[in-house]
């Protein structure tokens, strides 16, 4: 019995030590290091790192809207998303979802692997709490935009803006921002519109939804909404201007386009 107690205590101590080692310090969170998931050299002093104030506000709004609409009000976790995830786990009998907020995604991208396990999700939760305690919301969003994957071997908003649009992140317009937000759930798959030089049916539908939601929730005004919807007709088609002039489009026209 005594040996069993000693063994149990040793296991608990080992588990506690493992967890302690995995939780990054405040200095590491704010410092420079190589990320665990994709081996990205992550540092605010790097040439590819872009301060939040130099990233298009359209992109910031599009990504918050699509990835984590309650980002500025929660403390790192989306209770509704977690509840839905638990229901899926009960149904599938395995870990099939994440319910991840931007902070959780940042924790995963900086310090964890892509492995789906309950142990990793537990560590993700602890690191998420540490990130929320250590960083402001703007710092979390800035770091997220500088490390998240936007395509095959494309990490961070500077590489993405340059690769897809030959622009600096500050220059991204509504449609370009919506496109980058669209690819996030599955960057290598959803970015194929770029290589086809034409929007897939899925991409057009998703972009229409994102731009519509940006207008609905007042992230853009009517003028930018109409202009963005018009641009979808020729988006990624080289050497072709918009099929219809923005001035000739009305909200009624755009409603019909959205239903197609």
N, C-alpha and C positions, 0 to 999 in steps of 0.2 A: 504494500500500500504506500509506504514511504517513497519507494522508487517511482511509483506512478505519479505521485504528487510532484516529485522533483522533475520528472520528465515533462509533466504538464506545465510546470512553472518555466522550464527551459524553453518550451515551445512558445509560450506567451511572451517571454522575454525576447526570443528571436523574432517573433512577429512584430513586436513593438519596435525593435531595433530596425527591422526592414522598413517599416513605415516611416520611422524618423529619418532614415537615410534618403528616402524617396521624396520627402517634402522639401522643396527648395527654400533656401534662406531668402530674406529680403534683399540682401546684397546680390544674390544670383539673379533673382527676378528682375532687378533693375540693371544688372550688368550685362556682360558679353559672354556668349557661350555658343556651343553647337547644339542644335535641337536634337532630341532623341528620335523623333519619328522619321524625318527625312534628311537629317544631317545638314540642316541649313545653318550657315554661319550667321548668327543673329546678334546684331549690335547696332545701337542707335548711331554709332560713329561710322558705320559702313556706308559706302556710296549708294547702295540700293535702299537704304532706310529713308523713309519720308515722314516728316512730322505731320501730325494730323491737320494742322492749319494749311498745309500744302496739298491736301487731298480733297478732291472735288466734294462739295457738300451733297451733290446729287448721289454720288457713290455711297457716302456715309448713310444717307437716308434710305437708299434702296436696299442696302445690306441689312440695316437694322430692321426695316420693314419685313424683309423676307426671312431673315434668320432668327430674329429675336426682338419682336415688337415691344416687349416690356423691358428692354435692356436697361433703360435709365431708372426704372422703378424697383426692379427686383434686386436681391442680394446675391445673385449668382445662379439661382435655380428657378426654373419655371414649374410651378406646382401642377399646373394643368398638363404640361407635357410629361411630367413624371408619372402622373396618374394614368395617362394613356399608355405610356411605356409599360407600366406594371401590368395593365390589362393584356397587352400583347405578349408579355412574358408568360403570364398565366395560360394564355391560349396556345402559344407555341412551345412552352416548356423549355425555353432557352432564351438567351439574351439576344434579342433581335432589333433593339432600338436604343436610342440614346437620350431623346428628350433634351438635347444639348442646347444650352444658351451660348452666347458669344464667349462668355467667360469660361465655360466648360470646354468649348472648342479650343480656346487659347491654351488652357491647361494641357489638353491632349497634344496639341501641335508643338508646344514648347518642351514638355517634360515626359511624355508618355509614348507608348507605341500604338500601332493600329489594332492591336489584339483586342478582341471583344471578350471580356471575362468579368466576372463579378469583382475580382480582386482589383483589376484595372479601373473599373468604374468607382470602386471605393476610394482608390488613390486619387482619381479625378475629382471626386467630391471634396476631398481634403485640400487638394491643391487649389481648387476653385475658391474655397473659403479663404485660403491664404492670399490669393490674388486680389480678391475683393477687399481684403483688409489692408493690403500693401499699396495698391494702386487706385487712382481715381478712375471713374468711368471713361473719361477721355483717354487716359493712359492705356486702359485695357483695350479700347477700340483701336487706338493707334498701333499697339503691338500686334493685335489681331490682323489688321489690314496689311501689316508688313511681313507676316509669316504665313498666312493662309495660302493654300494651293489654288491657283486659277487655271491650271492646265498641266500637261505633262512637262515636268521639270520647270514649271513656272511658279515661283513662290514670291509672294508679296506684290503689292499694288504697283510698284514702279516697273517691275519686269512685265506685269500683265498689261499695263497701259502702253508700254513701248512695243510689246510683242503684237498685240491685237490692233492697236490704233496709231502707233508711232507718235504717241503723245506723252506728255508729263501727266501724272495723276491729277494735277490741279486743273487740267484742260478738259477732262472727261465731261461729255454732255449727258443729258438724261438717258438717251437710248444706250450709249456706251456703258454708262453706269448700271443700267438695268441688265445689260448683257453679262457683265462681270458678276452681278448678284445672282443671275440665273445659273451660271456654271458651277457655283460653289458646292451644291450637294453631290455632284459627280463631275468634276472638272474635265477629265479626259473624255468622257462620253458627251457631255453637254456642250463642249466647245467645238464639236465637229462642224457646226454651221460656218465657222471661220474658214475651215479648210475646204468646204464645199463652195465658199463664196456666195452662199445663199442661205437664208433661214430655213431650217427644217420646219415641218408642221408643228412639232412640239415646241420648238424655240419661238416661233411666231406667236403661238397661243400663250406661252408663258410670259414673253415680253409684253404682250398686250395686257395681260393680267397685272404684271408688276407696275407698268406705267399707269394703268387705270387706278390701281390702289394708291400710287403716289399722289395722283390727283385727288382721289376720294378722301384721303387722309391729310390733304393740304401740304404735302411735301413739295409739290410744284403747283404753279398757278395754271389757269386755263390756256394762256398763250404757250407755255412750255409743253403742256399736254398735247395740244393740237399739233405743234411743231414736231414733237417726238413721234406721234402716231403717223404723221406724214412720212417721216424718215424711214419707218419700217419697210416701206415699199421697195427701197433700194439699198437697204442696209447690207453691207458686205459685197454688193455688186459693183465691181470696179468699173470706172468710166461711165457711170450712169447716175444722173441726177434724180432727185425725187420725182416720181411719176406725176404727182399732183402738187400744185403750188399750195403752200400753207394757207395763204389768204383765201383760197377758194374753198377750204374745208370748214365745216361747221361741226358742232357737237353731235348733231343728228347723223352726219356722215360717219363720224367716228364710232357711234353706237352700232351702225350697220357693219362697219369693218370689224368690230369686236365680235360680232355674232357669226362671222364667216368661218 
